[in-house]
Amino acid sequence: SNQQFRNWVENIRFDPASICEAESLEDLVEIIRTAEDEDRRVRAGGFGGSYTNILRTDGVVVRMRPHLTRVLGFAQGRDAWAGSDGETSPVLATALDDAVRASDRRLVHVEGGITVRELYLALDRPGETSRGRWGLLTMGGSGVLTVAGAMATGTHGMDFNLPPIADGVQVLHLIGPGGTHHWIERSAPRHITDRARVVAAIDDLEPENVHYDDDWFRAAIVSLGSLGVVYSVVLEAREQFGISQRVGSSTWTVIKELIREDGPAFTSNAPWDTEIMSTHDTGLSDRTEAVAPTPRGLEIILNPYRLSDNWTTDPMPDRRCRVVARAEASATDDTTDPTNLFDESSGGLAGGASLLQDFFSNLELGAGIAAFESGGPGTAKDIINGIIDGLSRPNSQGYPISYTVTDTFNPAEVDSPPPILSLEFVISTEGDQHIRMIDRFLDRFDAVIRSGGGRKLAGAFSIRFTRPSEGYLAMQYEEAPSPNLRFCHVELLVLMEVNALTPFTGERQHNDFEGEGEVFVREFYRVAQEMGARTHWGQVGPDAQCFFANSYPKLRDWLQVRDQLTDGGRLSTFDNEFSSRCLTLPTIEISPGCLGFLTNLLRGLAGRRS
């Protein structure tokens, strides 16, 4: 069909040549080959959660939904059974390696268009009752993303002892240039299938396109959609579990001591001997069974405005923080209706995910924007505090099923997105450099406020943590991580510049912040660059290729895999303007004057040698 593509928050809009819905694997292959015959590029389009031009193309956008969304099958040990269409994945039934079949590992094979929410609901009931209940290792905060999209963009949550969801992938079935099938896994001994068996199980898969290769795997799990279209993946699952959530308030001077490299926030449960929040329950809400919770997740929402409103003489300025802490237990409360997660009558933390939409509608966002624009920093501080409080989900009772806590995105917000842009800076916690970076952000924020001109930032920081990822283009990649290494994700959520009369329905502009937000953002980027932090390429970022080449040390290795896949770059099926500009190594430009100087210098050296 010919229609405009819009990302979720509608700051990116473009007109591809066509938007095609792939109805089957064979149809997906045909769409790619037809596009190539017509000399058109191809990009896979999912939920559209990116704030950048990463998806933009004047070629073909191929959608996996609503057709390529099946659970193809489940397996545990030597048992394999059917997924959503009643048929069992031949890969799980016949192609697994003998060592995997002899283990107790839980595996699920799904098509790439399935959403994270559809997947975790399927895992919660993986076939017969005797199979037990399964869960995802981790997930981000949004269940509406497709699994392929969440993986390709490095989506993460607040689980500080786990890498992102992409690292739970064991296999990728990628359709590359020419509609060629590629089966990609880790190198031996970590791959889970047998080459001969998987070739026999998958039609049109050639033996040379089965890649048990760490370079290929690490390039493909976070690929920005630039290697091909992920038709299906096999993921690792685990036994279902419960999560307790506690929410409280504190200040930055208190919190930053808790989140130092090996701080108590990562090793013990809240409230960490402070008055921040209540303790986690020691039992389930629906029975007397005791639990022993382990620390799992942490998010800090930091209001950058000073509590004192004193921007010149306050000797110890401080800021307000909203803190969300999670603990895990092997047992779960079973009081939530999984078919109605976001209805307040369904139990668990139901209803909390709609607080964003409820807050904006109740506050009348237009009036809030007007108050922000006319008031001073103190008014801005109060408005930001109100939004932070409105976004906070409640404390849990007992230990609800994992996904009822981790999925914080209400499906109702798909059609009513808040006018917010997001930036993300990622830095290692080694040596507490994450705390130094945040302190420098706050120093630059203060300096802009003091500079006058009525400048204000309509935003706040969200601070989360993860373990390193294997993905070469993942924000958390580390060549040889130490056992205790974490990465700190500092996300800045900023209100878009919108029409105060129609904040939800008016036209939105790419990278246009409310007020003079750009002034603050530029300062934050300078700090991040000076400290060697990485920026998330899927969110609002600097419009230059250098942030990729300088911040992602494995870009060269990623490009080598792409060269193998694309015949040295000759096949450009999945390229677009973003990949051509950003996914390249920097070139050194030499001015004519400098070139002349170097030429004369070399001639002089040659003359001396002679």
N, C-alpha and C positions, 0 to 999 in steps of 0.2 A: 504494500500500500504506500501511497505518497502522503506523508503527514509530517508535522513538525515534531521533533523530539525535544522534550524538556526534562531536565533533571528534577530531583524531588523539590528543592527549594525554589526552582524556576529562575535561578540567576544565569543558567546556561540554556540557551535555546538555539536550535539549528535545524536546517532542512536537508536531511539526507536524500539521496536519490530514491531510496525506498526503505521501508521497515518491513522485514519479513519474519513471520513466525514459523520456526522449524517445527514440523509435526512429528518427525521421527529422526533417527540417526541418519538414515538414508537421505531424508529431505535436507538435513543440515549439510551433509556433504555436497549435495546438488546445489544448494544456495551458494556455497563458497566457490564451487567450480564455475557456476554461471556468472557470478560476479567477476571472477578472473577473466573469463572469456570476453566480458564487456569492459575489461580494463578498469574495474572499480575496486576500491578498497572495502574491507569488511571490518566491522567492530561489533562485539557482542554487547548488547544492551540489557541491563537488568533493572534494578530498582532506581538507579540514577542517583546514588547517594553522594557522588563526588561533587565538589564545588568548583572543579576546574574543567578545562577543555580536554581532559584525558580521553573522553569518549567521542568528541566531535569528529565527524567525517562527512564528506560530500558523497560518499559511496553508499554502502548497504549497512544498515543496523539490523543484526539478526537477534531475535528474541527467542529465548528458550521456553518462556512461559507463554501460553498456559499448558503446553503439551509435554515438554520434556521435564517432567516433575516427579517421575516415579521413584519409589523405593524398589530397587531391582532385586534385593535379597539381603538376608542376614546370615551370619555364620558364627559359630563358636566351636572351637576344636574341630572335630570331624563332622559336625552337624551343620547342614546348610538348609535354609528353608525360604519359602516364597516371600516376596515383597507385596507391594500394593496391587499388582496386576495378576496375582495368583501364580506367577511363574518364578522359578528360582534362578538367580544369577548364575550362568554357567561358569563364571570366573570363581565365585565362592564355592560352587558345587564340585568343580573338577580341576581348577587350575592352581589352587593354593599349594605352597611349598610344604613338604612333609613335616618340617619342623613347626610350621604354623598350625598344621592340622593336629599335631601332637600337643599343642598348647591349649590354654583356656582363653585365648584372646577373643574379644568381641569385635566383630567387623560388620559394617553395613556398606552396601554398594548402592549409590543413588545417582540419578541424573542431575546434571549441573543446574537445572532450572528450579529445583526444589528449594523452598525457602528454609531458613534456619528453623523457623517455627514449625513448619510441616515436618522437618526432620526430627526435632526433639520430641514432638508428639508421637511420631512413629516409633522412636526408640523407647519411649515410655511404655509401649505395649508391643514389643517385637514378636508378634505371633501369639502362640499359645501361652496361657497363664504360667505354665511350667517353666517358661523361658526366663521368668523374672522380669524386672523392669530395668531398662538401661538409660543412660544419660550421656550427653556430650562431655568431653573432657573440659571444655571451656567454650565460651562464646562472647561476642560483644553484647552491647545493650539493645540491639535491634534484631528482632526475629523476622522482620519483613525482607531482609536482604536474601538474595539467592546464595546458596552454598558456594557456587563458583565465583560469584562476585565478592563475597566475604573473604574468600581465600585469596583471590587475585589482588585485592586491595589491602591485604595485611590487617584486616579488621581485628581489633582486640577489645578486651573488657578491662576489669579491675582486679583480675586474679593475679596477685603479685608473685606467686610461685609457679606460674605456668606461662609458656609461650602462647602466641595467638592461635586461633582456630586452624590456620593453615598448616601448622606443624603436626596436627592430628591426622592429616591426610597421609595415607599410605600408598595410594596409586592415583595417577591422573591418566584418563583416556582423553588425549588431546587430538583434535582435528586441525591439522596444520595446513600450510600452503598446498594447493592442488587437491584439497580434500583428503589428504593422506592421514591415515590412522597412526598415532604414536602412543605407545604404552610406556609410562614413565614411572620409575620407582627409585628408591635409594640403592646404593651399591651393596654388594654382598658384604656381610651376611644379613643386612637389614631388609632386603626386599622380601616380599611375602608370597610371590607366585613363582612358578616354574616356567621357563621360557617356552618349552615345547607345548606345555599344557595350555598356556594362555593364548598361543597362536592358534591352537586347535579350537579354543573356546570363542574367539572373536573373529567374525567374518572380516575379510579384507585386511587383516593385520599381518604384515610381513615380518619374518624373524628379525631382519635388520632394524626394524622400527620398534623393537622392544628394548628399552633403554634402562638397564640396571646401572645407573650412573649418577653419582652424587651431584655432579655439576649440572646435569640436565634437571634433576629433581629440584635442586635449590634454585635454579633459574625459573622453573615452571610454577612452583607453588605460589609465588608472588610475581606475577608476570605483567601486570597492567594491561592485560588483554592484547599484548603485542606479539605473542608467539602463536596464537591460534585461539580456537574456541574449545573450552573444556566441556566435553560431552558428559563425562561421568567421573566420579571419584569413589574410592574406597576409603572410609574413615575408620579410625579406632574409636570404640565406645567404651563405656565403663558401667559398673553397677550404679543404679540410680542412687541419689543422695539428697540430703536436706541441707538448706542454708538458713541460718539466722542472720537477720540484718538489724543493726542498731544505728540510729541517726542522732547526732548531737551537734553542739556548737562549741567553738573554742576560738583561739587567736593564733595568728601565724607564729608568734614567738614561742608558743607552747608546742604547736604541731611540728614545727621543723626539727625540734629536738627528738621527736618520736620517729621521724622518718629518715634519720641519718642512715648511712649505708647498712648497718646492722642494728637499726633501732628497734625498740620494743614493739612498734606497730606491726613489724613483720614476724615477730617471734612469739608474741603473746596476744591473748584476746583482749578486746576492749573491756573496761575503760582505761587500762594502762596506769592505774594508780592516780588518775586525775578525775575531775568532775565533768568530763566531756559528755558522757552518755551512760546509760544503764548497762549492766552486764548482760551477756547472752544467757538465755535460759539453760538450765541444766537438765531439762527433761522435755518430752514432747507434750504438745498441748492436748492431744486426744487420748493419751494413755500414760501409765506411770513409769514407763521405761526411761532409765537415766541415759544421758549421752555425754560423750567427752568431745566437745567441739575443738576443732583445730583452726587457727587463723587462715583466712583464705583471700579476702578482698579488701581494698581500701580505695576510697575516692575522697579528695579534699576539694571543695569549691571555695575559692579564695576571692573575696571582694578586694580589689586593689586600692580602694579609697581608705584613707586613714580614719581610724575611729575617732580621733581627736578633732578632726577638721582643721588642725593647725598645720599649715604647710611650710612654716618657716622656723619656728623655735621649739618644736616638740623634740626633746632629746632622745626619746625612745618611741618612735611611731610604731603603731601596731595596726593590724587589719583583722577583720572578722573572717572566720572560716566555718563552713558547714562540713561536717565529717560523716561519711558513711563507711561503716565497718561491717564485714561479713565473716562468719565462721561456718565451717562445714561439719556435718555429722553423717555417719553412715546410715542412720535411721532417718525416716521422714514422717512428718505428719501427712495424713492422706485426707485433707479436708477441702482440697481445691478441685473444682470441676474443670478439667483441662480443655473442654470444648467452649468455655465461656470465661476465659482468663481475665478479661477486662470489664466484667460486670461486678459491681460492688458486692453482690450477693454471693459471689463464687468462692470467697474465702481467700486465705493467704494474704498477699499484698495487693489483691485486686483493686482496681480503680486508681491506684497510685500513678500508673503510667499516663493517665489522661490529665494529670495535674497541670502540665504545660498548657494544654489547650484550654482547660477550665480557667487557669489563672489569667491568660490573655483575654478571654471573653469577659470574665468578671471585672477585670481592671479597666476594660475598654482601652486597648493598646494605644489607640490614637490619642487619648487624653494623657496616657503615660508618656508618650513621645513628646507631646507639647510641654508637659511639666519638666521633662528632662532638658529640653532645649532652652527653656526660659530660666531654669534654676541654676544654682551654683554647684560646686562639688559636693556639698553636704546633701543637697536634694538628690543628686545623682547617686550618692552612697545609699540613701534610704530606698530609692527605687530598685537598685541592684539587690539590696538585702531582701526586699519584698519578693523579687523574682526568684532568688535563691531559695527562700523559704517555701515559695509556691511549688518549686520543682522537687522538693524533698519528699521521697516516699516514706511511709510510716515504718515504725518498728514492726518486725514480724512477731507472730505468736508461735512459739515452738520452732520447728524446723520444717517449713514448707518445702515441697518438691523443688528442686534446683531451678528449673526454668521459670517458675512463678515469681522468683526473685530477680533472676538475671535478665530476663526480657522486660525492658522498661519502655518499649515502644508500643503505643496504642495504635491499632490499625486505623482508627478514625482519623489519625493525624496524617495519613497518606494523602488524603484529599484536602487537607487544611494545614499545610506546612507553616511553621512559624518563620517569620522573616529574619533568619539568623545565618550568619556566615561563620565558618570555623577555620582556625589555623591550628597547627600542632607542631610543637618542638619536642624533640626526643634526645635525651642525653643519658649516658651511663651514670649510675649512682656511685661509681668507684670514687673514693676520696671525697664524697659528699658534693661533687660538682653540680649536682642537680639543685641543691640548696643555694649554692653560690649563684647559679643562673637565675633562679627565681628572685633572689634578693636583688640582683642587678636589674631584672625586669621592673621591680618595684621602685628602685632608685630612678630609673629612666622615667617611669610613670610620674613620680613626684616632680622630677625636673620639668616635664612638659606642663604639668598643672601650674607650677610656680612661674613658668614663662609668660603666663597671662594670655590674653586673647579669648578667655572663656572656653578653652578647650576641655572637652570631657570625653571619656571613653564609655560607650554604652555596652559594657561587657564585663566578664569575670573569667577567672582561670579555673579549669578543671584539671586536677592533678591525679594521675593514676600510675600504676607500675605493672610491668610484665617481666618475664624472663626472656633471654635472647631467643631469636628465631633462626632457623636454618636458611630462610629465604634470602637470596643474595640482594634483592631489592626491598627486603623488609626493613622497617625503621629500626628494628632491634637486632639486626645482624651483627655478630661478633665472630671473628676468625677462630679464636681459641678462648672462649669465655671461662672465667674462674667459676667454681661451683656456686658461689654466693652472688654472682653478678646479676643485677637487675637493671632495667631501663626505666627511666622516669618520663612519662608522657605529659607534657604541659599543653593543654588545649585551651585556646582562647576563643570563647564564644562571644560574638559581637553582633549587635543589631544591625540589620541592613538599613540603608537609606531608603525609606519608603514614604508614600503619601500618607500623612497622619489621618486623612479621612478614609482611606481604603488600605490599611496596612496589610491585609491578608489577600486582597484581590488585585491590587494595583500592579503596574509593571515594575519589575525588579531588574537592577543592573548588576552585572558581574563586578565583584570586588569593590562595591560602593558602600562604604560604612556610614552609619548614622553619625551626624555631626562631623567632627574632624578626627574620626577614629584612625584614619590613615596615618596621621602624625605619630600616634602611639605605636601602631603596627610597625612602621619603619624602624622605630627605636628598638623594638623587641627583636626584629630581624637582625639588626646590627649586633646586638648582644649575642644572639644565637650563633651568628657567623663567627664572632670573635672567640666563642667558647667551643667551637667545633660541633655544635648540636646539629642534628638532622632535622629537616623539615618534611612534613608529610606531603608527598606529591599529589595526593588525592584531594587535598584541601587548599584553601587560598594560600598562594605562595608567591615567591619572587618570580618574575617573568624572565627567567634566564636559565641557560643550560648548566651554568657552573655549580648550582646548588646540588645537582645530581652527581656530576663528575667528582666534585670535591668531597661530598658527604657520604657517598656510597662506594666504599673501597672495592667492592666486587662487581662494579659496573662492567669492567673489562671482561671478567669471566662470564657474566650474563650475555654480553655481546658476542662472545665466542660461541656460546650455545645457539644464539639466534642466527649467527652466520652458518652454522651447521644445518640448522633447520630451513634456512632460506637460500641455500646455495650461494653463500657468501654475500648475501644481501640482494641477489638478483630477483628473488621473489619478494615482493613488497605488499602482499595481500593484506596484512594486518597493520600496516603502517598508517599513521596519520600525522597531522602537523605537530601534535604534542610529542609523539615518539621521535619524529625526525629532528626536532629541536632539542629535546631533553635527553633522549637515550643515545647520546653520542659522546665520545671522548673529546675533550677540548683540543682545539688546534692552537698553535702558537703563531700569532701574526707578527711579522717583522717589518718595521717601517723601512722605506727605501734608504733613509739616512743611516739607520742601524745596519742594514744589509751591506751598504757600502763600507762602513767602518769595519765590519767583520771580514769582508773580502780583503781589504787592505791589510788587516791584522794577519790573516792567513798567508797572504803573499809575503809579508815581512818575515814570518816564521819560516816559510819555505826558503826564502833567500838566505837566512842565517844557516839553515841546515846544509844548503848547497855550498 
